[in-house]
């Protein structure tokens, strides 16, 4: 995920077991969609070794929510992203 965001200003953090939050600062709706698509492609293009006979492909579901600069409730933003499931 970190390889698909701007390392100098964006934030990637683990939110739960297999959940991550990506904070894209100073971002437009189009840039948000493009970044989510890059993350989806990067993860979807990998095979994971879980010590079975064959490696397995993994997919990703991405929810998104674009906030205004004066928005300060990140828990609410995560809740909105989960509820609306803006799949790209």
DONUVO-995528 format. One record per residue: residue in one letter; x, y negated, z negated of N, C-alpha, C in turn. Coordinates in nm, 2 decimals. Layout:
<sites>
residuo = A&n_u = X&n_v = Y&n_w = Z&ca_u = X&ca_v = Y&ca_w = Z&c_u = X&c_v = Y&c_w = Z
...
</sites>
This chain:
<sites>
residuo = X&n_u = 0.08&n_v = 0.12&n_w = 0.00&ca_u = 0.00&ca_v = 0.00&ca_w = 0.00&c_u = 0.09&c_v = -0.12&c_w = 0.00
residuo = X&n_u = 0.19&n_v = -0.12&n_w = -0.08&ca_u = 0.28&ca_v = -0.24&ca_w = -0.09&c_u = 0.34&c_v = -0.28&c_w = 0.04
residuo = X&n_u = 0.37&n_v = -0.18&n_w = 0.12&ca_u = 0.43&ca_v = -0.20&ca_w = 0.25&c_u = 0.34&c_v = -0.27&c_w = 0.35
residuo = X&n_u = 0.21&n_v = -0.28&n_w = 0.32&ca_u = 0.11&ca_v = -0.34&ca_w = 0.41&c_u = 0.06&c_v = -0.48&c_w = 0.36
residuo = X&n_u = 0.12&n_v = -0.53&n_w = 0.25&ca_u = 0.08&ca_v = -0.66&ca_w = 0.20&c_u = 0.20&c_v = -0.76&c_w = 0.20
residuo = X&n_u = 0.17&n_v = -0.88&n_w = 0.18&ca_u = 0.28&ca_v = -0.98&ca_w = 0.17&c_u = 0.35&c_v = -0.97&c_w = 0.03
residuo = X&n_u = 0.46&n_v = -0.91&n_w = 0.03&ca_u = 0.53&ca_v = -0.88&ca_w = -0.10&c_u = 0.56&c_v = -1.01&c_w = -0.18
residuo = X&n_u = 0.57&n_v = -1.12&n_w = -0.12&ca_u = 0.61&ca_v = -1.24&ca_w = -0.20&c_u = 0.49&c_v = -1.31&c_w = -0.27
residuo = X&n_u = 0.37&n_v = -1.28&n_w = -0.22&ca_u = 0.25&ca_v = -1.35&ca_w = -0.29&c_u = 0.14&c_v = -1.25&c_w = -0.33
residuo = X&n_u = 0.12&n_v = -1.14&n_w = -0.26&ca_u = 0.01&ca_v = -1.05&ca_w = -0.29&c_u = 0.04&c_v = -0.96&c_w = -0.40
residuo = X&n_u = -0.06&n_v = -0.90&n_w = -0.46&ca_u = -0.05&ca_v = -0.82&ca_w = -0.58&c_u = -0.11&c_v = -0.68&c_w = -0.56
residuo = X&n_u = -0.04&n_v = -0.58&n_w = -0.59&ca_u = -0.09&ca_v = -0.44&ca_w = -0.59&c_u = -0.08&c_v = -0.38&c_w = -0.73
residuo = X&n_u = -0.19&n_v = -0.33&n_w = -0.78&ca_u = -0.19&ca_v = -0.28&ca_w = -0.92&c_u = -0.28&c_v = -0.15&c_w = -0.92
residuo = X&n_u = -0.24&n_v = -0.06&n_w = -1.00&ca_u = -0.33&ca_v = 0.06&ca_w = -1.03&c_u = -0.44&c_v = 0.02&c_w = -1.12
residuo = X&n_u = -0.56&n_v = 0.05&n_w = -1.09&ca_u = -0.68&ca_v = 0.01&ca_w = -1.16&c_u = -0.74&c_v = 0.12&c_w = -1.24
residuo = X&n_u = -0.73&n_v = 0.24&n_w = -1.19&ca_u = -0.78&ca_v = 0.36&ca_w = -1.25&c_u = -0.70&c_v = 0.48&c_w = -1.20
residuo = X&n_u = -0.74&n_v = 0.60&n_w = -1.23&ca_u = -0.67&ca_v = 0.72&ca_w = -1.19&c_u = -0.62&c_v = 0.71&c_w = -1.04
residuo = X&n_u = -0.72&n_v = 0.70&n_w = -0.95&ca_u = -0.68&ca_v = 0.70&ca_w = -0.81&c_u = -0.73&c_v = 0.57&c_w = -0.75
residuo = X&n_u = -0.76&n_v = 0.47&n_w = -0.83&ca_u = -0.80&ca_v = 0.34&ca_w = -0.78&c_u = -0.70&c_v = 0.23&c_w = -0.79
residuo = X&n_u = -0.69&n_v = 0.15&n_w = -0.69&ca_u = -0.59&ca_v = 0.04&ca_w = -0.69&c_u = -0.67&c_v = -0.09&c_w = -0.66
residuo = X&n_u = -0.61&n_v = -0.20&n_w = -0.70&ca_u = -0.66&ca_v = -0.33&ca_w = -0.67&c_u = -0.55&c_v = -0.40&c_w = -0.60
residuo = X&n_u = -0.59&n_v = -0.47&n_w = -0.49&ca_u = -0.50&ca_v = -0.54&ca_w = -0.41&c_u = -0.55&c_v = -0.69&c_w = -0.41
residuo = X&n_u = -0.47&n_v = -0.78&n_w = -0.46&ca_u = -0.50&ca_v = -0.92&ca_w = -0.46&c_u = -0.43&c_v = -0.99&c_w = -0.35
residuo = X&n_u = -0.51&n_v = -1.04&n_w = -0.25&ca_u = -0.45&ca_v = -1.11&ca_w = -0.14&c_u = -0.48&c_v = -1.26&c_w = -0.16
residuo = X&n_u = -0.37&n_v = -1.33&n_w = -0.19&ca_u = -0.38&ca_v = -1.48&ca_w = -0.22&c_u = -0.39&c_v = -1.56&c_w = -0.09
residuo = X&n_u = -0.47&n_v = -1.67&n_w = -0.10&ca_u = -0.48&ca_v = -1.76&ca_w = 0.02&c_u = -0.51&c_v = -1.68&c_w = 0.14
residuo = X&n_u = -0.62&n_v = -1.61&n_w = 0.15&ca_u = -0.65&ca_v = -1.52&ca_w = 0.25&c_u = -0.79&c_v = -1.55&c_w = 0.31
residuo = X&n_u = -0.80&n_v = -1.54&n_w = 0.44&ca_u = -0.93&ca_v = -1.55&ca_w = 0.51&c_u = -1.00&c_v = -1.42&c_w = 0.52
residuo = X&n_u = -1.13&n_v = -1.42&n_w = 0.56&ca_u = -1.20&ca_v = -1.30&ca_w = 0.57&c_u = -1.14&c_v = -1.21&c_w = 0.68
residuo = X&n_u = -1.09&n_v = -1.27&n_w = 0.79&ca_u = -1.03&ca_v = -1.19&ca_w = 0.90&c_u = -0.90&c_v = -1.13&c_w = 0.85
residuo = X&n_u = -0.82&n_v = -1.20&n_w = 0.77&ca_u = -0.69&ca_v = -1.15&ca_w = 0.72&c_u = -0.72&c_v = -1.04&c_w = 0.62
residuo = X&n_u = -0.83&n_v = -1.05&n_w = 0.54&ca_u = -0.87&ca_v = -0.95&ca_w = 0.45&c_u = -0.90&c_v = -0.82&c_w = 0.52
residuo = X&n_u = -0.98&n_v = -0.83&n_w = 0.63&ca_u = -1.01&ca_v = -0.72&ca_w = 0.71&c_u = -0.89&c_v = -0.65&c_w = 0.77
residuo = X&n_u = -0.80&n_v = -0.73&n_w = 0.83&ca_u = -0.68&ca_v = -0.68&ca_w = 0.89&c_u = -0.59&c_v = -0.61&c_w = 0.80
residuo = X&n_u = -0.58&n_v = -0.66&n_w = 0.68&ca_u = -0.49&ca_v = -0.60&ca_w = 0.58&c_u = -0.55&c_v = -0.47&c_w = 0.53
residuo = X&n_u = -0.68&n_v = -0.47&n_w = 0.51&ca_u = -0.75&ca_v = -0.34&ca_w = 0.47&c_u = -0.74&c_v = -0.24&c_w = 0.57
residuo = X&n_u = -0.75&n_v = -0.28&n_w = 0.70&ca_u = -0.73&ca_v = -0.18&ca_w = 0.81&c_u = -0.59&c_v = -0.13&c_w = 0.81
residuo = X&n_u = -0.49&n_v = -0.21&n_w = 0.79&ca_u = -0.35&ca_v = -0.16&ca_w = 0.79&c_u = -0.33&c_v = -0.06&c_w = 0.68
residuo = X&n_u = -0.38&n_v = -0.09&n_w = 0.56&ca_u = -0.37&ca_v = 0.00&ca_w = 0.44&c_u = -0.44&c_v = 0.13&c_w = 0.48
residuo = X&n_u = -0.56&n_v = 0.12&n_w = 0.53&ca_u = -0.63&ca_v = 0.25&ca_w = 0.57&c_u = -0.55&c_v = 0.33&c_w = 0.67
residuo = X&n_u = -0.50&n_v = 0.27&n_w = 0.77&ca_u = -0.42&ca_v = 0.34&ca_w = 0.87&c_u = -0.29&c_v = 0.40&c_w = 0.81
residuo = X&n_u = -0.22&n_v = 0.32&n_w = 0.72&ca_u = -0.10&ca_v = 0.37&ca_w = 0.66&c_u = -0.12&c_v = 0.49&c_w = 0.57
residuo = X&n_u = -0.23&n_v = 0.49&n_w = 0.49&ca_u = -0.26&ca_v = 0.61&ca_w = 0.41&c_u = -0.32&c_v = 0.72&c_w = 0.49
residuo = X&n_u = -0.40&n_v = 0.69&n_w = 0.59&ca_u = -0.46&ca_v = 0.80&ca_w = 0.67&c_u = -0.36&c_v = 0.87&c_w = 0.76
residuo = X&n_u = -0.25&n_v = 0.80&n_w = 0.78&ca_u = -0.15&ca_v = 0.86&ca_w = 0.87&c_u = -0.05&c_v = 0.95&c_w = 0.80
residuo = X&n_u = -0.07&n_v = 0.97&n_w = 0.67&ca_u = 0.02&ca_v = 1.05&ca_w = 0.59&c_u = -0.04&c_v = 1.19&c_w = 0.55
residuo = X&n_u = 0.05&n_v = 1.28&n_w = 0.54&ca_u = 0.01&ca_v = 1.41&ca_w = 0.48&c_u = 0.08&c_v = 1.42&c_w = 0.34
residuo = X&n_u = 0.00&n_v = 1.48&n_w = 0.25&ca_u = 0.05&ca_v = 1.50&ca_w = 0.11&c_u = 0.08&c_v = 1.64&c_w = 0.08
residuo = X&n_u = 0.19&n_v = 1.66&n_w = 0.01&ca_u = 0.23&ca_v = 1.80&ca_w = -0.03&c_u = 0.18&c_v = 1.82&c_w = -0.17
residuo = X&n_u = 0.09&n_v = 1.91&n_w = -0.19&ca_u = 0.04&ca_v = 1.94&ca_w = -0.33&c_u = 0.08&c_v = 2.08&c_w = -0.36
residuo = X&n_u = 0.19&n_v = 2.13&n_w = -0.30&ca_u = 0.24&ca_v = 2.26&ca_w = -0.33&c_u = 0.15&c_v = 2.37&c_w = -0.29
residuo = X&n_u = 0.09&n_v = 2.35&n_w = -0.17&ca_u = 0.01&ca_v = 2.46&ca_w = -0.11&c_u = 0.08&c_v = 2.50&c_w = 0.01
residuo = X&n_u = 0.02&n_v = 2.59&n_w = 0.09&ca_u = 0.08&ca_v = 2.64&ca_w = 0.21&c_u = 0.10&c_v = 2.53&c_w = 0.31
residuo = X&n_u = 0.00&n_v = 2.44&n_w = 0.32&ca_u = 0.00&ca_v = 2.33&ca_w = 0.42&c_u = -0.02&c_v = 2.20&c_w = 0.34
residuo = X&n_u = 0.04&n_v = 2.10&n_w = 0.40&ca_u = 0.01&ca_v = 1.96&ca_w = 0.35&c_u = -0.13&c_v = 1.92&c_w = 0.39
residuo = X&n_u = -0.19&n_v = 1.83&n_w = 0.31&ca_u = -0.33&ca_v = 1.79&ca_w = 0.33&c_u = -0.33&c_v = 1.64&c_w = 0.37
residuo = X&n_u = -0.43&n_v = 1.61&n_w = 0.46&ca_u = -0.45&ca_v = 1.47&ca_w = 0.50&c_u = -0.53&c_v = 1.40&c_w = 0.39
residuo = X&n_u = -0.51&n_v = 1.27&n_w = 0.37&ca_u = -0.59&ca_v = 1.20&ca_w = 0.27&c_u = -0.65&c_v = 1.08&c_w = 0.34
residuo = X&n_u = -0.78&n_v = 1.05&n_w = 0.30&ca_u = -0.84&ca_v = 0.93&ca_w = 0.35&c_u = -0.86&c_v = 0.83&c_w = 0.24
residuo = X&n_u = -0.91&n_v = 0.72&n_w = 0.27&ca_u = -0.92&ca_v = 0.61&ca_w = 0.17&c_u = -1.05&c_v = 0.54&c_w = 0.20
residuo = X&n_u = -1.12&n_v = 0.50&n_w = 0.09&ca_u = -1.24&ca_v = 0.41&ca_w = 0.10&c_u = -1.20&c_v = 0.28&c_w = 0.04
residuo = X&n_u = -1.23&n_v = 0.17&n_w = 0.11&ca_u = -1.19&ca_v = 0.04&ca_w = 0.07&c_u = -1.31&c_v = -0.05&c_w = 0.05
residuo = X&n_u = -1.33&n_v = -0.11&n_w = -0.07&ca_u = -1.43&ca_v = -0.21&ca_w = -0.09&c_u = -1.36&c_v = -0.34&c_w = -0.10
residuo = X&n_u = -1.43&n_v = -0.45&n_w = -0.05&ca_u = -1.36&ca_v = -0.58&ca_w = -0.05&c_u = -1.46&c_v = -0.69&c_w = -0.10
residuo = X&n_u = -1.40&n_v = -0.79&n_w = -0.15&ca_u = -1.48&ca_v = -0.91&ca_w = -0.19&c_u = -1.39&c_v = -1.03&c_w = -0.19
residuo = X&n_u = -1.44&n_v = -1.13&n_w = -0.11&ca_u = -1.36&ca_v = -1.25&ca_w = -0.09&c_u = -1.41&c_v = -1.36&c_w = -0.19
residuo = X&n_u = -1.31&n_v = -1.41&n_w = -0.27&ca_u = -1.35&ca_v = -1.50&ca_w = -0.38&c_u = -1.30&c_v = -1.64&c_w = -0.34
residuo = X&n_u = -1.36&n_v = -1.74&n_w = -0.40&ca_u = -1.32&ca_v = -1.88&ca_w = -0.38&c_u = -1.21&c_v = -1.91&c_w = -0.48
residuo = X&n_u = -1.13&n_v = -2.02&n_w = -0.45&ca_u = -1.02&ca_v = -2.05&ca_w = -0.53&c_u = -1.05&c_v = -2.08&c_w = -0.68
residuo = X&n_u = -1.18&n_v = -2.12&n_w = -0.71&ca_u = -1.22&ca_v = -2.16&ca_w = -0.84&c_u = -1.28&c_v = -2.03&c_w = -0.92
residuo = X&n_u = -1.28&n_v = -1.92&n_w = -0.86&ca_u = -1.33&ca_v = -1.80&ca_w = -0.92&c_u = -1.23&c_v = -1.74&c_w = -1.01
residuo = X&n_u = -1.27&n_v = -1.70&n_w = -1.13&ca_u = -1.17&ca_v = -1.65&ca_w = -1.23&c_u = -1.21&c_v = -1.52&c_w = -1.30
residuo = X&n_u = -1.31&n_v = -1.46&n_w = -1.26&ca_u = -1.36&ca_v = -1.33&ca_w = -1.32&c_u = -1.32&c_v = -1.21&c_w = -1.23
residuo = X&n_u = -1.20&n_v = -1.17&n_w = -1.25&ca_u = -1.15&ca_v = -1.06&ca_w = -1.16&c_u = -1.22&c_v = -0.93&c_w = -1.18
residuo = X&n_u = -1.27&n_v = -0.90&n_w = -1.30&ca_u = -1.35&ca_v = -0.78&ca_w = -1.33&c_u = -1.48&c_v = -0.79&c_w = -1.25
residuo = X&n_u = -1.54&n_v = -0.90&n_w = -1.24&ca_u = -1.66&ca_v = -0.92&ca_w = -1.16&c_u = -1.63&c_v = -0.90&c_w = -1.01
residuo = X&n_u = -1.52&n_v = -0.95&n_w = -0.97&ca_u = -1.48&ca_v = -0.93&ca_w = -0.83&c_u = -1.46&c_v = -0.78&c_w = -0.79
residuo = X&n_u = -1.40&n_v = -0.71&n_w = -0.88&ca_u = -1.38&ca_v = -0.57&ca_w = -0.86&c_u = -1.52&c_v = -0.50&c_w = -0.86
residuo = X&n_u = -1.61&n_v = -0.54&n_w = -0.95&ca_u = -1.74&ca_v = -0.48&ca_w = -0.95&c_u = -1.81&c_v = -0.51&c_w = -0.82
residuo = X&n_u = -1.80&n_v = -0.63&n_w = -0.77&ca_u = -1.87&ca_v = -0.67&ca_w = -0.65&c_u = -1.81&c_v = -0.58&c_w = -0.53
residuo = X&n_u = -1.68&n_v = -0.56&n_w = -0.53&ca_u = -1.62&ca_v = -0.49&ca_w = -0.42&c_u = -1.66&c_v = -0.34&c_w = -0.42
residuo = X&n_u = -1.68&n_v = -0.29&n_w = -0.54&ca_u = -1.72&ca_v = -0.15&ca_w = -0.56&c_u = -1.87&c_v = -0.13&c_w = -0.52
residuo = X&n_u = -1.95&n_v = -0.23&n_w = -0.56&ca_u = -2.10&ca_v = -0.22&ca_w = -0.53&c_u = -2.13&c_v = -0.24&c_w = -0.38
residuo = X&n_u = -2.06&n_v = -0.32&n_w = -0.32&ca_u = -2.09&ca_v = -0.36&ca_w = -0.18&c_u = -2.02&c_v = -0.27&c_w = -0.08
residuo = X&n_u = -1.91&n_v = -0.20&n_w = -0.12&ca_u = -1.84&ca_v = -0.11&ca_w = -0.03&c_u = -1.83&c_v = -0.17&c_w = 0.11
residuo = X&n_u = -1.76&n_v = -0.28&n_w = 0.13&ca_u = -1.74&ca_v = -0.34&ca_w = 0.26&c_u = -1.64&c_v = -0.26&c_w = 0.33
residuo = X&n_u = -1.68&n_v = -0.15&n_w = 0.40&ca_u = -1.59&ca_v = -0.06&ca_w = 0.46&c_u = -1.54&c_v = -0.12&c_w = 0.59
residuo = X&n_u = -1.41&n_v = -0.11&n_w = 0.62&ca_u = -1.36&ca_v = -0.17&ca_w = 0.74&c_u = -1.29&c_v = -0.05&c_w = 0.82
</sites>
